[in-house]
Amino acid sequence: MLYVMAGGGALVVLLVAVVIILVVRSRRSKPASYNVDDAAVLEMVSWSGMGASPGTMSLSTMAAPTRPAPAPDATAAPAMIRTMRYAFSGKGPDELTCSAGDRVEVLEEYDDGWCTARNLASGMSGVVPGNYLS
């Protein structure tokens, strides 16, 4: 009889422990609660930062956020506008075909005598021989 009571007591203790664990877990899994007044206060704070109330704001009075203009690059060289002395018929996919007299903007000059240029008339870009430019 004593053994049955001891086993029954252990079962009661086990059931109480399970109930406690379930209650603690259910309280942890619930999101933090707030009441309606808290939401109203948060809305008022966000509108007061804009200098208006929700009733007086309209889309026309709201200014779009602006980004500061980028600082000019001090290392960038000014654009060089040059004229083609001779016609150049580009053979490769990266070469720019130009006629004699075309005005081009030299974007970059290379050590091997070639230049990356943009034809001002067509807007196309590519490489041209530097010695074709005046």
N, C-alpha and C positions, 0 to 999 in steps of 0.2 A: 504494500500500500504506500509506503514511503517513497518507493521508486516511482510509482505512477505520479505522485504529487510533485516530485522533483522534475520529472519529464514534462508535466503539464506547466510547471512554473517556467521552465526554459522556453516552452512554446509561447507563453504570454510575453516574456521578455523579448523574444525574437519578433513577435508581432508588433510590439511597441516600438522597437528599433526600426522596423520597416516603415511604420506610419510616420515616425519622426523624419526619416530620410526623404520620404515622398513629400512631406510638407515643406521641408527646407528646399528641395529641388523646385517645387512649384513656385515658391516665392522668388527664387533666383531667376527663373525663366521669364517672369512677367516683366514687361517694359516699365520704365519709370512712368509713373502717372503724374498728370498735371491737370489742373482744372481749367475751366473756360476763362477765368480771370487772368491766368498766366498767359494764355494765348493773346488775349486782348492787349495786355501790357507789352508783349513782344512786338505786336503789330504797331502799336503807338510809338515805340522806341524806333522802329525801323523807318516809319514815316517822318518822325521828327528830325531824323538825320538828313532828310531831303529838304527840310524847310517848309513842309506843307502837310496837310492832313489828307487822309484818303478821300474825303469828299471834294477837296479842291484840286486834286491832281488830275491832269488829263495827259494824253499822249503828246499833245502839241507843246506842253510846258516841260516835258521831260527831255533833258538834253542827253544825247548819245555820249557814251564815254569816249574820250579822245586820247590818242597816244601821242607822246611827244615826238616831234620830227626827229629823224635820225641825224646825228651829228655828221657834218661833211667829212669825208675821208681825206685827211691831210696828205696821205701818200699817193692819192690818185692823181695821175698826170692829166692835164687838160687835153681834150680831144684834138687830134691832129687831122685836119682836113687836107687831103692831098688829091692831085689830079693824075689820072692814068696817062702816061706818055704814049704807050702802045696798047694795042688790043691784046687781051690775054684770054685764051680759050682753055678753061680748066679741064683737065683730063680726069682727075680723081674726084671722089665724092666730097672731099673737103675743100676743093679749090673753087674760087669765085671767078666766074666768067665775066669779063668787063670789056667795054669798047674803049678806044682811045678817046680821051677827053672826059671820061666819066669821073665824077668827084666821089671819093671814098673817104670814110673816116677810119683812120688807122687805130685799131684797138690794142694791138700788141706787136712788138717787133722781136724777131728771134735772131740768135747769133748766126744762123746759117743763111741769112739774107732774105728770108721770107717774112711776111707780115700777115696778121689776121686783120681783115678789114671788112667794113660794111658799106655796100654800095648805097649812096644816098638816094639815088633815083628808084632803085628796085627794093631796097630794104634787105636784100639778101646779104649773108655773111659767109666768109670763107677766107682761104689763104691766097695771097698773090705774091709774085716775086717783088721784093723791095726795089730792085733796080728798074722796074717798070713805072715807078711813082716819081712825080716831080715835086 
